[in-house]
């Protein structure tokens, strides 16, 4: 034990600083000067021998304020100091090493930080199914948390490298490099999905100029990791650090790999969504009802509303086929397939294609329905359909319409004086029975009169004050009577508006409406 010659050792100090003490013990004055230390403390603090130097700064400050416990570093080791007040006003500090504990706590905090980063990154990446947006988010997050700058490169079959770059200022840009991936060590392998090459194996001096953001400066370290996707690679992530910054450690490369796995999954999902969306849009254009117009001097208009606001197609459909060499009359078709959504829409597409193939037989409605029924019964679909055929021709100032229903609500004839008649046609469902029975009728429309075709989604729409009352045929006829003398488009809009007001925010079936109108006589004043 070392002691100060200027101050004799007291019994209290001697008891505390015995050589057998299990921890380093330092005795300080209130001003922070060391007055005594045991052998373990002398070995730990050789420069703080009594009378030669003060205690470490953090311990000297504690000697003046006397907190309960303090901690600080001694070299590369960490200690906590626990005070014991002595009888003469001095303080004995028992030093307990906590280096391992602090190392574990630092690693735990670092792991928590990595987990927070990965969680936030996952949320940001999954917030969008847009591929360009996912690439931009990946580059920005990588720059904020992993590197001074980052590049996200998408795979391509062409001799170009589409990329998103986030520079050292955090600005994101898109560009293309007409270069070979082999010009960057490890890039070609990463784009093919192979494991990353350790950054210590890559000479940063080999980084080509096209890889560096403007004004980046000298590259100190370079890391490249693949972006794994669903079955195929989603691209590659390149991380850049400037020369004055520390090189990538193995732990940082491991974190980059975990981040890349999440980014690659998000980019792959976005790319798959984009491909499926393109396919869906292409198919949807074929399934959506067409825009109707005037054909051969007859006005046609149609309106469609799917059963759910999130759907664009469903089981209701309509078509208008202008006259051709094999059918002299315009054929209008409106139908309803059992069910809702895309599955029903697929069958409507098949029915529409079948009817188009049967146009040469358009003058014989019964034959068309019989052949369509056979085609439906021979397919794997178990759904049934209802249909109304309308062959339309202009005869001088009037329009003649031949109507045939197959399990469908009979069309309404709206006269100029507001009278509403129900067409005398009926028939059996399609796709159910071996044979189809139907009745055809013919009506003549004077100028300003309309033949209104509709699906049961109109009459069976529930709404009203209590939300559970069907719209019904009576309300539809009343709405149709208000459309006397209106153009075809106005008739459709009026029926749709009245039906929508009745439904409100309630659920409903698919709704389709078509109006066939004889144009008003331009010389008639009333």
N, C-alpha and C positions, 0 to 999 in steps of 0.2 A: 504494500500500500504506500502511495506517495503522499506526503503531507507538506504543508507550507511551514517553513521555519519561523515565519513572522507571527503565526497564530497557532498556539499550542492546541493539540488534538483534545477534544472534549469527549467525555464518555458517550454522549449521545451520538456524536459523529462516528466514533470508533465502532459503536454497535451497528450502525447502519452500514458502514463501509467495510465490514469484515471481508477478508479475502474469500470466505466461503459463500458470499452472496451469489445467488444463481443468475443474476442479470448484471450488466454494466450499471454502475451507480455513479452519478455525478452530483456533487454538492456545490451549490452556487450561492453567491451573495445576492442580495436584492438587486444589485446593479448588473447581474449577469456574469460576473467574474467567477471562474472555477476556483474553489478553495480546496477541494479534495475529490479524488476519484479512485475507485478500486482498480485492481489489476485488469479486470475485463474491460473497464471503461478506458484505462490507459492504453490498452492494445487497440481499442476501437478508435480512440481520439488521441493519437500521439502528439498532435500539435497543441492539444488543450491541457497539457500537463500543468499542474497547479502553479500559478504565478507566472506562466509563460504566455498564455493566450486565453481568449475568452471561449466560451462554449459556442457551438454552431449557432448561427444567427437566430434560427427559429426557436432554439432552446434558451438563448439569452433573452429574447423578447418575452418568452413565457416566464422567465424568472422574475421579470419586472411586473408582469400582470397576474401571475399565478392562476392560470385557468385550471380546470379540473384535469384535463389530459390534452396533450398536444402531440403532433406527429410531424416528422420531417425526414429529409434524406441525409444520410451520411455516406458520401461517395455514391456508389450505385446501390446502396442498401437503404431500406426504409425502416424507421423505428417509431414507436409510440413512447412518449415519456410520461410516466405517472408520478406526480409529486407527493412527497411526504414532508410536512412542515416539521422543522427541528426546533428545539427549545430556545436556541439563541437567535431565531429569526431567519436562519438560512433554510434552504430547501434541498432535500435529497430527491434526485430524479432517477427513477428506475426505468431503464431503457429496455423495451421489449421489441425484438425484431419482427417486422410484419412484411418483409419483402415478398415472400411467397403469396401471402394473403392479398397484397396490393396487386401483384401480377395477375392473380386469378380474377380479382375484381376488375382490373383494367381489361382483361380479355373478355370477361362477362359483359362489360359495358360496350366493348367493341362489337361483340356478337349481337347485342341488342341493337346497336346502330346498324349493323348489316341487315338484321331482320327487319328493322323499320324501313330501311331503304328498299329492300326487296318487296315488302308489303306495299309500300307506296308506289313502287314501280309497277307491280302487278295491277293495282287499281288504275293507274294512269294508262297502262297499255290496253287494258280490257275495256276502257271507256269508249273505244271507237272500233268499228269494224272496217274503217277506211285504211287501206294499205299505206297510202302516202302519209296519213296522220300517224300511224304506228311507227313508221320509219323515222319521222321527225321526233316523236316522243323518245324513241330509243336513243337517238343521237344526242338529244338535249340532256336526258338523264345521265347518260354515260359521261358527258362533259362535266356536269355538275358534281358527280359523286366519284368518278373513277379516273379522270384524266384531264389534261389541259385542252384537248380537242378530240373529237370522235367522228368517225365516218361509218355509215351503214351502207353496205354495198349489196345490191340485189343480184341474184343469179340471172343470167341471160344467155341465150344461145347465140346472139349476135356478137360481133367483135366490138363490143362497147360495154362499159361498166356503169350502169345507172347508180347514182349514190346520193345520199343525203349527208351534208357536212354541217357539224356544229363547231364553230371556231372558238378561239380562246376568249372572245368577248360574249359568247353565248348566242351568236347570230346563226340561224339555220338557213342553209341554202341547198338547192337541188342542182345537180349538174351531171354531166356524163363525161367519162374519160374513154377515148378510143385507144385503149391500151390493152395489152395482154396481162392477165392476172399474174403470170409468172414473173413479171417485173418486180413484184413485191414478195419477198420470201415468206412462204406460208399462206399467202392469200389464195392461190389456186386450190390448195388442199382444203382450206376452210370453206370455200365456196362449194366444194364437193362433199362437205360434211365430215371430213376427217378431224381427229382430235387436234387441239391447238398446239403449235410449236411454242415451247417456253420462250418468253421474251428475252431471256439472257442468251439464247442462241441466235437472236436476230441482231445484226449489226445496224444500229439506227442510221449510220451513214449511208446505207444502201437504199433508204427511203427515197423514191423518185419525187421530183418537184410537183408532179400532178397530184400527189397524195397530200401535200401540205396546204393548209389554209393560208390565205394571203397574210403576210406579216408574222407568220408563226415563229420564224427564227430556227435556230439549230435544234434538231431532234435529239433528246437525251435518251429516250427509251421508247420502244415500239412493241405493242402487244396486239396479236390478232387471234380472234376466237370465232369459231363457227356459230351461226344462229340456227340451231336445229329446228326443223319443222315437222309437220305431220307426214311422215313417210319420205319426204324429200327435203333437202336443205332449204332454209328460208333466206340464206345470205351469209354475210360475214360482218363482224364488228371489228373495227380498227381503232385502237386507243393510242394517243400520242401524248408524250410528256416532253416538255422542253428541257434543255441541257442543264439548267440551273436547279431542276427539281429532282427528287430521289427517283431511282429506277423502280419499276414494278417489283413487288415482292411476290412470293408464291401465294401468300394469303390473299393479296389483291388480285392476282390472276384467277384464283379460285372463286372469289366473289364475282369477278367479271364473267366467269363461266356460268355461275348460277343466274346472274342477270341476263346473260345471253340466252339461256334456256327459256326464260319467261318471255323475252322479247321475240325470240324465234317462234314460239308457240302462238303469240298474238299476231305476228306478221303472217304466219301460215294460215291461221283462221281467217284473217282479213282477206288474204289472197283467195282462199277457197270461197269465202262469201261473195267476193267480187265475181268470180267465175260463175257461181251458181246464180247470182243476180243477173248476170248477162244472159245466161240460158233462160232464166225465168222471164226476163223482159222480152226475149225473142219469142218464147212460147205464148206469153201473155198477149202480145200484139195479135196473135192468131186467134186467141180465145175471146178477146174483148168484142162486144157488139160493134158493128161498123157505124160510121157516121152516115146518116141517111140524107137524101136530097130529092129533088124533083126528078122523076123519071118518066119520059114519054108523056109530058103534060099532066102528070099526076103528082101531088105532093105526098111525100113520105117523111115521117119523123118518128124518132124512137127515143126512149129514155130507159135507163137501167140503174138499179141500186142494189148492190150486194147485201146479203143478210148481215154482214158485220162491216163496220167502218174500216177495219184493218184489211179487208179483202177487196180485191179489184174484180174478181170474177166469181161466178157461182153456177147454179143450175139453170137459170133463166137465160134465154137467148133470143135473138131475132136476126133475120137476114132479109135483104131485098136483092133479087136476081133480075137484072134488066133483060128484056127480050133478046133472043139470039136466033141463029139460023134454025136450031132444033126446037125452039119454044117461042112462039110469037107473042106471048103475053108476059108481063112482069109477074114474077112469083115472089110474094112476100110470105115469110115464115116466122111464126112466133111460137116458142115452146118452153117447156118446163120439165127438167129432169129431177127426179126425186133426190133429195139430199141438198147439201150446201157445200160451199167451199171448193177447193181445187179438184177434189176427186169427182164431184159432180160436173165441174167445168170440163174435165177431160172427156167425159162422155158426151157433153154438149158439142165439143169439137168433133168427135167422131160422127155424131148425128148430122152436124152441119156439112161435113165432108161427104157423107153418104148422100144427102139431099142434093148437093151440088153435082154429084155423079149421076143422079137420077133426073136431072133437068130435062133431058130429051123426052121424058114421060110426064112433064108438068101439066099437060092438058088432061091427064087422067089421074085425078087426086087419089082415087081408091087404089089404083095400081101402085102409085108411089108409096102410099102408107103400107100396103101389103109387103112390098119389097123391103121397106125400112124396118118393119116389124120382124121380118125373117132375119135381117142382118143383126138386129139387136138381140134376138133370141139365140142366135148362133155365136154370140160373143161371150166372154167370161163374166161380163157385168151382170149383176142381179138387180140393177135398178130399172125402174120403169120411167116412161116419159109421157107427157101429154103434148099435143101439137095442134096448131091451126094453120091451114094452108089458105092463101088468098091469091087467086089469079086475077090480075088487074089489067084492064085495057081501056083506053079512051075511045069513046064513041061520040063524035061530034063534041057537044058541050058537056056531056055527062060522062060518068065513069062507071063501068060495069065491073062488079067484083063477084067472083065465084068463091065461096067459102066452104071449107070442110074441116070439121073438128074431129080430133081423135082423143077423147077423154078430157078435152079442154073446155074451159068456160066459153060459152057462145059470145062472139063479138057483139058490140052495141052499135047501132046505126043512129047517128045524131042528125036529125033533119034540121032544115033551116028555121023552122018555127019553134025549135026547142023540144020537139017530140023525140023521145028515145025509144028505139025498138030493139028487140033482141033477135039476132039472126037465127033463122030456123035450121040449125045444123047441130049435129051431135055425132058421137062415135065412141069406140072403146079405147082403152089405154094401149100404148105401144110397149112391146117387150114383155108382155105377160101371157096373152092368149095365143094359140096357134093361128087364129084368124082374126082379122080386124074388121069390125062392122062400122060403117060410117054413112052419113047422110050429107049430101052436098046441096047448097042453096045458092041462089044468085040474087044479088041486090044491085040496084041502080042508084047512083049518087048524083044528085043535081049539084050545080055550082054552090060551093059553101057547105056542103054536107060531108060528113066524116064517118068512116068505118073505124071503130075503136077496138083494137085487139089488146088484151091484157092477160097477165098471169094471176093465179089465185093469191099471189102475194099481196095484191091490191085489196081484194075483197076480204081476205082473212087477216089483214093487218089489225092487230089489237092496239087499242088506245082509248081515247076519250077521257072523260073526267076521272074514272076509276082505273084506267089503264088496262082493262081486261075485256073491253067490248070490241067485237069485230067491226071493221069498217062497213062491210056488207054491200050487197048489190044495190040496195035502195039509195045509199049515200053516193055510190059511184054513179048511178043514173042521174041523180040530182046534180052532181058535179059536171057530168057530161052535158046535161041540158043547158048549163051555163056557158058551154063552149060553142053553141050554135053559131055558125057563120065564121068561126075563127079559123085561121090557117092551121096546118097540121102541127107545126112547132108549138104554137100557143096552146093547142088542145093538150099536147103531152105535158107541157110545163104546168098547166092548170091542174091536171090530174095528179101529177107528182107532188105539187105543192100542197094540195088538199090532203093527200095521203100522208105526207110527212108531218103536217100539222096535227093530224089525228094520232099518229104514232108517238110524236114527241121524242123522248129519250128512251122509249121502250124497245124491246127486241122485236124483230120482224123477220119474215122470210125474204128470199130474193124477190125483187119487184121489177117487172118489165112491162113497158107500155109502148104500143105502136099505133100511129094514126095514119090512115089512108084517106086523103081529102081531095075532093074535086075542087080545083081552083075556082074562086069567086069570079063571076062575070065582071070584067073591068068596066063595062058600060052600065052595070046595074047600080043604082044609087041607094038601094035599101035592101 
